[in-house]
Amino acid sequence: MSVIVAVCVVAGLVSMGHHRAVLAAQAQAIAQRLTAEQKARDRLVAAEALQNELASTYSWISPVDCRLQPCIALTFDDGPNPYTTPQIVDILEKENVHASFFMVGSRVHGNEALLRRMFQDGDEIGDHSWTHPDFTKLKPAQIKQQIAQTQQVIADAGVPEPTLFRPPYGAINQKVIDNVPMAIMFWNEDPQDWAADSPGQVEKAVIASAKPGGVVDMHDIYQVTAKSLDPIIKKLKTEHYQFVTVSQLLGLKPGQKGEFYGYKPSDFHSAAH
């Protein structure tokens, strides 16, 4: 009888030990999740603080009310490119124009100083994935990894983590929406500079489609785009356009989620064409 009791006691102790191990593992998982959530909240707070600091530091950037003035947002994808992106930044600086750049993370290494220069100019830096895959063909874990790697390399360059994401090829479905932890930025004007044979072709396409509230999708990796930018800006200035970042255009805040394209022309002051 005493042997049976002893066996039962031992079995009970083993069961209690297993139960405690399970509880400990659950507690550790909860603690890790809470830590991750706290880090995410801290990143949002830091991003907002940096954005406020930027607005304060570059107070010479005049605020624009895009419901009273015709505004347009020039955006550039797929960089940074060590040859063409600096040409584009040179023109933006010369013309005192701000734009939004959506970066491919794997191309940032070696271009960190360029990112800091863009940020200091008041340009906006967004996330465009690590290797430019079609996100609709990825698993959720792969989507998160593509974004996290790009966020980290941009932050390591000395600028704030992006609060905007542009999906490669504009490809999106519910799986992508569910796994992208930031605003998803599309466009409503596509001059197809990637298919252009000359700078004049890009210029003509941009000017023809320009409208108040427009988000123009170009690419800073093409020489035709870099060479077309100066006449594009000069022409749009004669039509009284104000050049803004997409966050300025849409009034986006750090941590805001959703899918954004730009506004309808009827929502804005009409520019003279």
C-alpha positions as CSV (number, residue, x, y, z in Angstrom):
1,M,0.0,0.0,0.0
2,S,2.8,2.4,0.9
3,V,4.4,1.6,-2.5
4,I,1.2,2.6,-4.3
5,V,1.0,5.9,-2.2
6,A,4.6,6.7,-3.0
7,V,4.0,6.1,-6.7
8,C,1.0,8.4,-6.6
9,V,2.9,11.1,-4.8
10,V,5.7,10.9,-7.4
11,A,3.3,11.0,-10.2
12,G,1.6,14.0,-8.7
13,L,4.9,15.8,-8.3
14,V,5.7,15.1,-11.9
15,S,2.3,16.4,-13.0
16,M,2.7,19.5,-10.9
17,G,6.2,20.1,-12.3
18,H,4.9,19.8,-15.8
19,H,2.0,22.1,-15.1
20,R,4.4,24.7,-13.6
21,A,6.6,24.4,-16.7
22,V,3.6,25.0,-18.9
23,L,2.6,28.0,-16.9
24,A,6.1,29.4,-16.9
25,A,6.3,29.0,-20.7
26,Q,2.9,30.7,-21.1
27,A,4.0,33.5,-18.8
28,Q,7.2,34.0,-20.7
29,A,5.3,34.1,-24.0
30,I,2.9,36.7,-22.6
31,A,5.9,38.8,-21.3
32,Q,7.6,38.6,-24.7
33,R,4.4,39.7,-26.5
34,L,3.9,42.6,-24.1
35,T,7.5,43.6,-24.6
36,A,7.1,43.6,-28.3
37,E,3.9,45.6,-28.1
38,Q,5.6,48.1,-25.8
39,K,8.5,48.4,-28.3
40,A,6.0,49.0,-31.1
41,R,4.3,51.8,-29.0
42,D,7.7,53.2,-28.2
43,R,8.6,53.3,-31.9
44,L,5.4,55.2,-32.7
45,V,6.0,57.7,-30.0
46,A,9.6,58.2,-31.2
47,A,8.5,58.6,-34.8
48,E,5.9,61.2,-33.8
49,A,8.6,63.0,-31.7
50,L,11.0,63.0,-34.6
51,Q,8.4,64.3,-37.0
52,N,7.6,67.1,-34.5
53,E,11.3,67.8,-34.2
54,L,11.6,67.9,-38.0
55,A,8.8,70.4,-38.3
56,S,10.5,72.5,-35.6
57,T,14.0,72.2,-37.0
58,Y,12.8,73.0,-40.6
59,S,10.3,75.6,-39.7
60,W,11.3,77.4,-42.9
61,I,9.1,74.9,-44.8
62,S,5.9,76.9,-45.2
63,P,2.7,75.1,-44.3
64,V,0.3,74.6,-47.2
65,D,-3.5,74.3,-47.1
66,C,-4.1,72.0,-50.1
67,R,-7.9,72.7,-49.9
68,L,-7.1,76.3,-50.9
69,Q,-4.1,75.9,-53.2
70,P,-3.5,73.3,-55.9
71,C,-1.1,70.7,-54.4
72,I,0.7,67.8,-55.9
73,A,3.0,65.1,-54.4
74,L,5.9,63.8,-56.3
75,T,6.9,60.3,-55.2
76,F,9.8,58.1,-56.2
77,D,10.1,54.4,-55.9
78,D,12.9,51.7,-56.0
79,G,15.9,53.7,-54.8
80,P,18.2,54.7,-53.5
81,N,20.4,54.6,-56.6
82,P,23.9,56.1,-56.1
83,Y,23.9,57.8,-59.5
84,T,20.3,59.0,-60.3
85,T,18.9,59.6,-56.8
86,P,21.5,62.3,-56.0
87,Q,20.6,64.0,-59.3
88,I,17.0,64.1,-58.3
89,V,17.8,65.4,-54.8
90,D,20.0,68.1,-56.3
91,I,17.0,69.4,-58.4
92,L,14.6,69.2,-55.5
93,E,17.0,71.3,-53.4
94,K,17.6,73.8,-56.2
95,E,13.8,74.3,-56.7
96,N,13.0,74.2,-52.9
97,V,10.6,71.3,-53.5
98,H,9.9,68.4,-51.2
99,A,9.0,64.8,-52.3
100,S,8.4,61.4,-50.9
101,F,10.8,58.5,-51.6
102,F,9.9,54.8,-51.1
103,M,13.1,52.9,-50.4
104,V,14.1,49.3,-51.3
105,G,15.9,48.3,-48.1
106,S,18.6,46.1,-49.8
107,R,19.7,49.2,-51.7
108,V,20.3,51.4,-48.7
109,H,23.8,50.2,-47.8
110,G,26.3,52.6,-49.0
111,N,23.7,55.4,-49.4
112,E,23.1,56.2,-45.8
113,A,24.5,59.8,-46.1
114,L,22.1,60.4,-49.0
115,L,19.1,59.3,-46.8
116,R,20.2,61.7,-44.1
117,R,20.5,64.5,-46.7
118,M,17.0,63.8,-47.9
119,F,15.6,63.8,-44.4
120,Q,17.4,67.0,-43.6
121,D,15.9,68.6,-46.7
122,G,12.4,67.8,-45.5
123,D,11.8,64.9,-47.9
124,E,9.7,62.0,-46.8
125,I,11.2,58.5,-46.7
126,G,8.9,55.4,-46.9
127,D,9.3,51.7,-46.9
128,H,9.1,49.8,-50.3
129,S,10.1,46.4,-49.1
130,W,13.6,44.7,-48.8
131,T,13.8,43.0,-52.2
132,H,10.7,44.3,-54.1
133,P,8.7,41.0,-54.3
134,D,5.0,40.7,-55.0
135,F,3.6,40.7,-51.5
136,T,0.5,38.9,-52.5
137,K,2.6,35.8,-53.2
138,L,4.4,35.9,-49.8
139,K,3.5,34.3,-46.5
140,P,2.6,36.6,-43.6
141,A,6.0,35.9,-41.9
142,Q,7.8,36.9,-45.1
143,I,5.8,40.1,-45.4
144,K,6.7,41.1,-41.9
145,Q,10.3,40.2,-42.5
146,Q,10.5,42.3,-45.7
147,I,9.1,45.3,-43.8
148,A,11.1,44.9,-40.6
149,Q,14.5,44.6,-42.4
150,T,13.8,47.8,-44.4
151,Q,12.6,49.7,-41.3
152,Q,15.8,48.7,-39.5
153,V,18.2,49.6,-42.2
154,I,16.6,53.0,-42.7
155,A,16.7,53.6,-39.0
156,D,20.3,52.5,-38.9
157,A,21.1,55.1,-41.5
158,G,20.2,57.8,-39.0
159,V,16.6,58.8,-40.0
160,P,13.3,57.9,-38.5
161,E,11.6,54.5,-39.3
162,P,9.1,55.1,-42.1
163,T,5.4,55.4,-41.3
164,L,4.4,54.8,-44.9
165,F,4.6,51.7,-47.0
166,R,4.2,51.3,-50.7
167,P,3.7,47.7,-51.9
168,P,5.9,46.7,-54.9
169,Y,3.9,46.7,-58.1
170,G,1.0,48.1,-56.1
171,A,0.0,44.4,-55.5
172,I,-2.2,44.1,-52.5
173,N,-4.9,41.8,-51.0
174,Q,-6.4,41.3,-47.5
175,K,-3.4,39.2,-46.4
176,V,-1.1,42.2,-47.2
177,I,-3.3,44.7,-45.5
178,D,-3.5,42.5,-42.3
179,N,0.3,42.2,-42.1
180,V,1.5,45.8,-42.9
181,P,1.6,47.8,-39.7
182,M,1.5,51.3,-41.3
183,A,-0.3,53.4,-43.8
184,I,-0.3,51.9,-47.3
185,M,0.4,54.6,-50.0
186,F,-0.6,54.1,-53.6
187,W,-0.8,56.8,-56.3
188,N,-3.4,58.3,-58.7
189,E,-1.1,59.5,-61.4
190,D,1.2,57.1,-63.3
191,P,3.4,58.6,-66.0
192,Q,5.0,55.1,-66.6
193,D,8.6,56.5,-66.6
194,W,9.9,53.0,-66.4
195,A,8.8,52.5,-70.0
196,A,9.8,55.9,-71.3
197,D,12.4,56.3,-74.1
198,S,13.2,60.0,-73.3
199,P,13.0,62.6,-70.6
200,G,10.5,64.5,-72.8
201,Q,8.2,61.6,-72.8
202,V,8.2,61.5,-69.0
203,E,7.7,65.3,-68.8
204,K,4.7,65.2,-71.2
205,A,3.0,62.3,-69.3
206,V,3.4,64.0,-65.9
207,I,2.1,67.4,-67.1
208,A,-0.8,65.9,-69.0
209,S,-2.1,63.9,-66.0
210,A,-1.3,66.5,-63.3
211,K,-4.2,67.5,-61.1
212,P,-4.7,69.0,-57.6
213,G,-4.5,66.2,-55.1
214,G,-2.3,64.2,-57.4
215,V,0.2,61.6,-56.1
216,V,2.7,61.1,-59.0
217,D,4.4,57.7,-59.1
218,M,7.9,57.9,-60.6
219,H,11.2,56.0,-60.0
220,D,14.5,57.5,-59.0
221,I,16.5,54.7,-60.6
222,Y,16.0,55.9,-64.2
223,Q,18.1,58.6,-65.9
224,V,15.2,59.7,-68.1
225,T,13.3,60.5,-64.9
226,A,16.1,62.5,-63.4
227,K,16.5,64.5,-66.6
228,S,12.8,65.1,-66.8
229,L,12.3,66.5,-63.3
230,D,13.6,70.0,-63.7
231,P,11.3,71.0,-66.6
232,I,8.4,69.2,-64.8
233,I,8.8,71.2,-61.7
234,K,9.2,74.5,-63.6
235,K,6.1,73.8,-65.7
236,L,3.9,72.9,-62.7
237,K,5.1,76.0,-60.8
238,T,3.8,78.2,-63.7
239,E,0.5,76.5,-63.1
240,H,0.7,77.5,-59.4
241,Y,1.1,74.0,-58.0
242,Q,2.5,73.6,-54.4
243,F,4.8,70.6,-54.0
244,V,4.2,68.6,-50.8
245,T,4.9,65.2,-49.4
246,V,2.2,62.6,-49.4
247,S,1.8,62.9,-45.6
248,Q,1.3,66.6,-46.0
249,L,-1.2,66.2,-48.8
250,L,-3.3,63.7,-46.9
251,G,-2.7,64.9,-43.4
252,L,-1.4,61.5,-42.3
253,K,-0.1,61.0,-38.7
254,P,2.5,58.5,-37.5
255,G,0.8,55.2,-36.7
256,Q,-2.2,55.9,-38.9
257,K,-3.3,52.9,-40.9
258,G,-5.3,52.6,-44.1
259,E,-5.0,52.6,-47.9
260,F,-4.4,56.0,-49.6
261,Y,-4.3,57.0,-53.2
262,G,-4.7,60.8,-53.3
263,Y,-7.7,63.1,-53.4
264,K,-10.3,63.6,-56.2
265,P,-9.7,66.9,-58.1
266,S,-13.1,68.1,-57.0
267,D,-11.9,68.0,-53.4
268,F,-9.3,70.7,-54.2
269,H,-8.8,74.1,-55.6
270,S,-8.7,73.8,-59.4
271,A,-5.4,74.6,-61.0
272,A,-5.3,76.5,-64.2
273,H,-4.4,74.3,-67.1
